[in-house]
Amino acid sequence: MDGSVVPMERIKIFLPDILTGINICIGFTCIILVLQVPRVTGTFHHNYIVSAWLVVIAAMIDGFDGALARRLGKTGPFGIEFDSLADLTAFAIAPGTLLYAFFYQGHSVFFVLVPLLYVICSAYRLARFNTSAIQVSQKKLIGLATPVSAVIVVAVVLLVANFYQRGVLQEVSWSTRGVITGVVLIISLLMVSSIEFITFDKYCFGNKKRLILLFFVIIVPLLLLRFKFPAASVLIVGLFYIAECLGRWLLRTRTAHSKNKT
């Protein structure tokens, strides 16, 4: 009996790292799925949807992984670095590859800069977090977290893919591509900004009223759209989170500025 306890304890200790490794596998799988799509400009392929949902799953695993690591006391330098490598794969390179393949492939080389900027900003965000011990210890997030950024990006991909599937879109127009580019640029800038965001687990579970509100934000669009566009709920939650964090930051900044004047 004693011999079975030790392996279980070891599994618990290494479980956060195992989950992080799974996210690296998910990120790599997403890239492979995108690369397997035939290179025909303006066409839709189901691999895009699978890849996008895998990124959402990776974000959920990342949230659980972080909470588990804190509970088990596995928040040391190795865990932080390993987690960032997983984030770079699953939430930077994989979404960036998906963006390019679905929206920009076959067009001007200039458009490579859009997903490339997203990847660079994600890497910068991760490096800045790793080198700031204060942020880690105080659980502050300076700049939009890469998992949230990735989820918003792939939610846009999923919505466009759903429009393709239902015949609403025959091809991505230049206006649609322009809107998508704008969203990606804003998300990229938020990641490298000095704006303080609430940790997503604290945002979701730190307040019961907000948890109930988020439940309705997810369910209501699903019901109204008859579960045809589930990505809409994901996108709304992400935008809702950004809007509230920006509102809190602006209020704090304005209050601090007023105090300095007096």
N, C-alpha and C positions, 0 to 999 in steps of 0.2 A: 504493500500500500504506500509506504514511504517513497518507494522508487517511482511510483506513478505521479506523485505530487511534484517532484522536482522538474520533470519534463513540462508539466502544465504551467508551472511558475516561469520556466524559461520561455515558453510560448507567449505568455502574457507580456513578458519583458520585451520580446522581439516583435510583438504584434504590430506596434506602430511602424516599425521599419519594414515589416512584411507588406503592410497596406501601402506604404510609400513605394515599394518595389512594384506592387500591382499597378499603381498609377503610372509608373514609367512604362510598363507593358501596355497599358491602355493608350498612352500617348503615341507610342511607337506603332501600335495597331491602327490608330487613326490615320497616321501618315501613310502607312502601307495601303489602307483602303482607298485613300485619295489618289495615290500613285497608280492604282490598278484601274482607275476610270479611264476609258478611251479618250484620247486628246482631241476632242471635237469641240470647237468653240460654241458656247451658248447652249449646250445640251445639259439635260438633267440626268443624274444617275442616283440610284438608291444608296450607293456607298456614301454619298454626302450626308444623308440623313442618319445612317448608322454611325458615322464618324462624329457627327455633331452631338448625338445623344450619348455617345461614349464620353465625350468631354463633360457633359452634365453629370454623368455618373461619377467621373473622376473628381469633380468638384464636391460631390456629396461625400465621397470617400475621404477627400482631403479634410473636410470639416470634421468628420468623425475621427480621423487619424489624429488631428491636432488636439481634440478634446481628450482622447484616450492617452496621448503622450503626456499631457499635463496631469492627468489623473494618476498615471503610473510614475511620474517624475522623470520622464524620458525627454526632457527638453534641453539637452546639452548641445554643445557645438556640432557634434556629428549629426544628430537628428535634424538640426536646423539646415545644415549644408545638404544633407541627403534629400530632405523635403524640397529644398529649393531646386535641386537638379530635376526632381520629379515634376515640380511646377513648371520649370522651363520647357520640359518635354511636352507635358499634357496641356498646359494653359498658354503657351507662347508659340512654340514651333508647330504643334499640331493645328491649332486654330489659324495660324498664319498661313500654313500650307493649304488648309481648307478654303480660306478666303481667296487666295490667289487662284486656285484651281476652279472654283465655282464662279467667281465674279470677274476675274481679270485675265485669265489665261487666253492667249490668242489676240490680245489687244496690245496697245502700245507698251513698250518696255517700261515706260514711266510708271505704270500702275504697279510694277513690282515694288516700288517704294512704299506703297500703302501698307501691305502686310509686313514688309520689312521694318517699317517704322514701329508697327505694333509689336513685333518680336523684340526689337531693340529696347523699347520702353518697358516691356515686361522684364527683360533681363536687368535693366537698370533698377527697376522697382525691387526685384528680388535681391540684388547686390546691396542696395541701400538698406534694406531691412536686415540683412545678415550682418552688416557691419555696424549696426546701431544697437548696442546692448541695452540702451535705455528704452527703446521701443519694445524690445522683447520682454524686458522685465516689467514694464508698465502696461503691456498689452495694448499699446497704441499703434494705430496703423496710419502712417503718413503716406498718402497716395492710395489710390484705389487698388485693392488687392487683386492679384492676377487671376485667382479662380473666379471672382465675380466678373472681372473684365471678360474672361473667356466665355463664361456662361451667357453674357449679354451678346457677345459676338456670334456665338453659335445659335442663339435663339433667333437672331436676324436671319441666319442661313436657313434655319428650319422653317421660318415663316415663308421665305421666298420659295423654298422647296415644296411646301404645302400648296402654295399658289400654282406652282408648276403641275403638281399632281392632279389638282382639281380643274386644270384648264384655264384658270384665271390669267396666268401668264404664259406666253408662248416663248418669250425670251426676255432677258434682263435688259431693259431700256437704259439709255444713258442717264435719264433722270433718276431711275431707281438706283443705278450704280453710283450716282452722285450722292444720293441720300446715305447709302451704305458707307461710302467713303467718308462722309461727314461724321457718321456715328463712330467709325473706327478711329478717326483722328481725335475726336473728343475723348473717347475712352483712353487712347494712348496718352494724351496730355494729362488726364486725371491721374493716371498711374505715376507719372513723374512729378506731379504737383506737390506742393507743401501742405495740402489740405488734409486735415486729420479725419479719418473715417472710423466708425465704430466697427469692432470685430463682428463678423457676420453672425457667429454663434451667439454672441452677447446681444446683438441686435434682434435676433429671432426669438431667443429664449430668456432674455434678461427682463422682459416686460410681458406680463400676461395679456394686457390689452392689445399690445402690438402683435402678439402671436395670434390672437383672435382676428385682428384686422387683416393680417397677412393670409390667414385661412380664407377669408372672404375674397381677398384680392386674387387668390388662386382659383377658388371655386366658381365665383361669379362669371368670369370670362369663359371658363370651360362650359358652363351651362348655357350661357347666351350664344356661344358659338357651336353648341351641341357637340363638343369634344372634337371638332374638326381641326382646330388649330391649337393644340396643347402648348405649343411654344409661346403663344401669346401670353399665357399666364407666367411663364418663366421670365419673359422680357419685361412684363409689367412689374413683377416683384423686384427685378434688378434696377429698373428705372425708379421705382418707388424708394428703394434703399438709397440710391444716389441722391435723389431729390431731398430726402430727409437729412442725410449727412451734410449735404451742401448748405441746407437751411440752418442747421445747428452751427456749422462752421462760420457762416456769415453773421449769425447772431452773436456768437462769441467774439468774433473780430470787431464787430460794431460796438459791443459793450466795452471791450478792452480799449478801443480807440477813444470812446467817450470818457473813460476813467483817466486816460493819459492826458486828455485836454484839461480836465478839472484838477 
